[in-house]
Amino acid sequence: MDDATAITAVRNGDAEAYAAVVERYQQVAFRTAYLVVRDTDTAEDVAQEGFIRAYRELARFRVGEPFRPWLLRIVTNLALNEVRSRGRRRGLFERLAPTRETSVPGPARAVEQGERQRELLEAIGRLGHDDQVVLYLRHFLDLPEREIATTIGKRPGTVKSRLSRARQRLRAVIEASYPALIPADLLGEVADD
């Protein structure tokens, strides 16, 4: 069942049709929330609340528009609200702590790659929330600019300029604090897209 059919069915009283929508977007909603809140339990709560809120506000959804960006906008806003409500109580170390490893570390290359990824996440974590969100949506979730625009409620041109400025600020943070990332393809990948 495609999104339009499912949404129409839900609007006509078939609440079970929403289960197909939830299943389809559960992972991307969780990843979106996680990239903003950086906590697994909180991300699960935010994603779940996003689906509940989307269900309640389904009458406001414009039929014919893509559902995913609309849902991700709700999830992103909820995640940002969660971060704002936490305030700046937690220190930089806590916010940037790497996720728990679920497997035994591999060879030296895997360790080095993991360290570089951690440093990149730390560098992004030093940016403002707006910069973090556009970078996460573009480079971690691979959303196109048009979908990012819908997700954050801005025009595509605004997203393009925000991405450009966020990349410039990220480059400055990396050059100042993470010079080991500069010769790697990670910086080129972030800057060139």
N, C-alpha and C positions, 0 to 999 in steps of 0.2 A: 504494500500500500504506500503510495507516494505521499508527500507532506500535504498537498492540497486536498487529496481525498480524505486523509486522516483528520485534518482540521475541520473539514466540512462535516464529517461524521461526528466528531466531538461536539461541534456546534449544534448538531441535530439531536444531541442527547446520548450519543454512544461514547461514554467515558472510557470504555475499554480500548477504543481506537487510539487514545492518547498514549497507551502503553507502547505502541509501535514507535511513536515519536520519541518517547523517553529513551527507549532502547537504542534508537538510531543515533541520538545525540548525547547520550550519557557520558561517554568518554571525553568528547570535545568540551562539554560543559565542565566536567571535572578538571581537565587540563587548563582550561581558561581560568577557572577559579584558583587553581593551585599556583599558576604563574603569578597571580596577583597577591594571594595571601601567604604563599610559601609554607603551608601547613596542611598535611593530608586530611586530618579530621575536619578542620575548618573548611577546606575546599569541598569535601563531601557534603557538609552542611549547606554551604553556599550554593552548590550545584543543585541540591535537592530543593532548596528554597527557590531557586531560579525556575525550576520546573513547576513548582506550586504557583508561583507568581504568574508565570506564563499561562498556566491553565486558567487562573482566575481572570486574567486580562485578555483572554483569547478573543473576546468580542472586539477588542481594539486592534487586533491583528488584521492587516489588509490582505484579503485574499488575492492571490496572484503574486504577491511579494515572496521572496525566499524566507523560509522560517528560521533557518540556522542563524543568520545575522541578527534577527530580531531576538531570538533566545539568548544569543551570546551578549547582546547589549544588556539584557536584564541581568544575566550572570555577572558580567563585568561591573555593572553598577552596584550590585549587591556586594561583590568582592571589594570594590573600592570603599564602599560604606563600612565594611568590616575592618579594613585597614585603618580608615580614618577613626573609627570608634576606638580602636586600640591605641591610637595616638602614637606618640613617639616614645612610649614607655620602655619598649625593649631596646636594647643597645644594638649597635651595628653587628656585633658578633652573632647575636641570636638571629637577627633577620637574615644573615647571609650564611648561616650554618648549612653545610651540605646535607643533602637528603641521606637517609640511612642506606647503607649498601646492603643489597640482598644476596650478593654472591661473593665468593672468595676472590680477592684481587687477582688479576691475571698477570701476564708478563709486564716488564718495565714499561713497555709502550702503552699498555692499558692504564697503568698508574699515571703516567705522564699525561695522557689524554684526559683522564678524570680530573687531574689537578688543573689542567688548562680550562676545562669546562667549569670547574668550581670558581676559578679566577674570573672567567667571563661573567658568570652569574653574579659574583661579588661586584664586578665593575658596573654591571647593569643596575645592581641594587643601590649603587651610589647616586643614580640619577633620580630625578623627580618621578612621581607616580605616573604622570601622563606620558613621559618618555618611556618608562618601563612597559606600560600597557601596549603602546604601539609597537615597540620592538618585540615583545612577547607574541603579540597577535601575528605579526608579519613573519618573524624568523623562527619561532618555536612552533606555531600552529599553521604556518604557511598560508595564512589567509591573504587573498588579494586585496589591494588597496580599497576597492569598492566595497568589499565585505567588511573591512575594518571600519570604513566610514559609517556604514549602517550600524555596526556593533557599538561604536562610541558616540554615535549621533552627530557626526560632523560630515562636511562635504568631502568628496574624494581629493580635491585640491588641497584642502586643509590637512588631510591625512598625509599626502605626499610631502608637504612642507614640514609637518611634525616629524615624520620619519627622517627626513633629511637633517633637521636640527638635532633630533635624538641621536642619530648616528655621529654627527659632529661632536656632540657632548660626550658620547661614549668613547670616541677616538681620543679626546682630550684626557678622559679618565684613564684610559689604557696607557697612553703615552706617559702620563704622570706617575701612575701607580702600578702598572702591570706591563712593564716593557718587554717581558718575555713573550707576551702575546703578539707583539708587533710583527716579527718575521713570519709568524705562522699564518696559515690560510684562514684562520678564524677572523682576523681583523679585516682581511680583504673581502671575505664573504659578507661581513656585516656592512662594510662601507660600499661595496659595489652594487648591491641589489637595488 
